[in-house]
Amino acid sequence: MTANPLDIFAGFATLGADPLALAMVLAGALFGVIVGAIPGLTTAAAIAIVLPITFYMEPLAGLVLLYVIGKAGRYGGSIAAILFNTPGTSAAAATQIDGHPLALQGKAGKAIKVGTFASACGDFFGDMLLICFSALIASWTLRLGPPEYFAIYLMAFVVIGSVVSDSVLKGLMSAVFGILIALIGLDFISGANRMTFGVTNLMSGLNLVPVLIGVFVVSEVLVQAETHAGAGRRLTMAPLPKSKADRSLEREDVRRIAPVIFRSSIYGSVIGMLPGLGSAVACFVAYGEEKRRAKRPELWGKGAIEGVAAPEAANNAVSGPAMIPLLTLGIPGSTVGAMMMGVFLIHGIQVGPSIFTRSGEIIYALFAAGLLGIACYAIIGWNLSGLVGRMIAVLPPRLIYPSVLMIGFLATYSVRNSLFDVGVSIVFGLVGYFMRRYGFSAAAFVISFILAPGAEQALRQSLRMSGDDLGVFFTRPVALVFFGIGLFALLARSVPWGRILRRESKA
């Protein structure tokens, strides 16, 4: 069966026939908005906590929950950015530049409604690209063999490692570290022990959940404990609106922000297709480009509604296109995609170009859930953002983060009823803390950890095809193209650093 965009209607039918999956759309939207609005608690951490629950669900319900949390979490970060000048997620970092000044002027309601409208429009734009083009791209990638796939994996390691960190070297080191950790356990061909050090629990390798809980949840709690040690953080709400216009989105506002939203949705969609860049990059690219195009750029940073619309449309437009490399190549471009890949594999769904022919019904139901999730978080944000903000302002961090830590440990233990896994999460919590403290990339580490088994399998299959001749990778044009993309990304990121070093040496 060949998939096509019109299968989205069958996807809605499949989703409507599954009450649990429908409930997960609403639950994911509500949970994502709340967690995204909590300063410091990332969407990745929220998904890592919920991940073990999805193992006990049907595949569609579990995937829907994670997918909608990722969408709603990106939007939820704008609530904290506007109301408290503290972005709930890194994807909302640019939103606070104009969002909070609007709130200080008593226009928090207007700012949040602009953000909600822009987020929903950008997310819808990105999802339509996903629905229209993912199956088409997958049909082309079906022709690829193991050498091409190894080239794609190697390109992903290089691109993600060199892009997601401020330092190219530290990003690549993070990716290599993830690959090494993934090699722990029994060799899947020879059965030999690899880096198990005589520990029986390591023979089956490290489980995904404790690694994720450690890197994203335990390390986040440690960072927050360090940040707020000895001082109680008190969030203050924005002033009340002085008129109806200060809390509503009017026709003139829509006319002003519509072209900004359209262009920013394009920026976000393009960035979303590139592995490793993500929402945080998209929001600043859109903000900077739209400020450059603005007729009065001097007003930006002082409460321009366009300065809220641009980053919110861009960071949410990332969501759909970021799924394209995951579904068509089996390469997650973000930590959220990496976690969803884990759920696919646990439920026996092989991620890659054949997913549309083997599991097309589930995939298009997931797309339908994404569209429904956009409507749900938009309605929640439009009507309940003030309530969410007041609730977060009242809850002190000394209650929030210990509770998150406890839930994380319970989630880790529940997967295999193993205290060893809890210990692993603590170890990787310390690893994640030091990675963040010293500028290494937790995202590059996690994505590489998940991709490494597939890369190893593609490498071994390629060598068996060619009789251990490495030349097989240089006789395939497509493989050479992906090697070239990786090399170009590495050089593009390295050149600025080389200029800085040369300038410093001359000084």
C-alpha positions, 0 to 999 in steps of 0.5 A: 500500500502506498501512503498519500496525504489523503490518508490523514482522513483515515487517520482521524477515523482510526484516532476516533475509534480509540477512546484512550488515544483521544484522551491522551491528546487532551491529557498531553495538551494539558500536561505539556502546557503546565510543564512547559510553563514551569521555569527550568523544567524542560519538555524533554524532562517531562517526556522522560518522566511520562515515557515509562507509562507509554510502555503499558499502553497501546502503541498509538496512545503512547505515541500520541501522549508523547507527541502532543506533550512535545507540541504543547510544551513548546507553547507552554514555555511562552506563558512563563516568558511573558508573565515572569520574564523567565522562559519555561523552555529554551524554545521561548527564550526569544519570546520574553524579549518583547513578551514581558515588556508587553506584560509590564504594560498591562498587556499580558492577555494580548501578548499571550493571545498573540503567542497562542495564535502564532504558535497554533498557526506555525504548528499547523503549517509545519504539520501540513508539510509533514503530512504532505511530504513525509510519505513521498520522501520515505518512498525515495529512501526505500531504495537506500542500502546499508552503505547509504544508511551508515553514511546517514548515521555518520552524517547525523552524528557529525551534524548533531555533535557540531551544531547543538553545542556552542563548542564543536569539539565538546559537541562531537565529544558528547556524541562519541560518548553516547556511542561508547555508552551504547556499545555496553553489553553483548556483541549482537553477532559474536556474543562477546562482552563489551565494557560490562566489567563483570557486572551481570546487569550490564550484559543486556546494555543500558536501558533507555529510560534510566539514562533519559531520566538521569540526563534530563530529570535528575540533572535538571533538579541538581541544576535548579537546586544549585541555582536557587540554593539559599534563596527563595524564588518568588515569581510576580504576576504582571499588572492587570489590564487597563482596558479590553484592548489590552487583553484581547487580540483584535483584527488590526493585530491579526493584520499586523502579525499575519505576514510575520507568522507566515514567514516565521513558519517557513523559517521554523519548518526548514530548521526543523528538518535539519537534525540537531537545530531545533526550536531554540535556534528557530525562535532566534532566527525568526526573531532576528530576521523579522526585526531586520525586516521591520519598518521600525526595528527600534520598537522591538524589545519594548513590547512589539507584538510582532516580536512575540509572533515571530519566535512563537510561530517559528519554534512551534513550526519545528514540531512537524518537520522534525518528525520527517527525518525520524519517520523517513530515515530513522534519524531523530533530529531532536531529543523528543524525536529520540524518545519517540523512537524509543517508544516505536522500537519498544512496541515493535515498530521499525522506524524508517521508510517502510513505516508508511507501508507497514504501520501507515494506519498508526502514523496517520492517526498520529498525524491526526492527533497532532492536529487535534493536539494543536487545537487543544493546547490553543484552547487551553492557552487562550482561556486558562493561561492566566490560571496556569501562571497564577498556579506556578507563581504560588508553587515554590521550587522547594516543592516542585523539584523534589516532587519531580525527582521522586516521580522520576525515580518511581518511573525508572523503577517501574520499567523493570522493578530494578533498583539497579536502574535507579542507580543508573539514573543517579549516575547519569544524573551526575553525568548530565549535570557535569555535561551542562556545567562544562558546556557539553551537549546532553542532546547530542549524547542522548541522540547518539546513544539511541542511534548507535545500534542502528549505525553499528548494524548498518556498518556491519551489513555493509562490510559483509556485503563488500567482504570487509572492503571499506571502499563500498562507502565510496562507490555509492553516490548517495553515501558520498553526498551524505558524507559531504553534508557532514563534512560541510556542516563540520567545516561551516561550524569550525571556520568561525572558531578558526577565525577567532583563534587566529585573531587571538594569536595575532593579538 
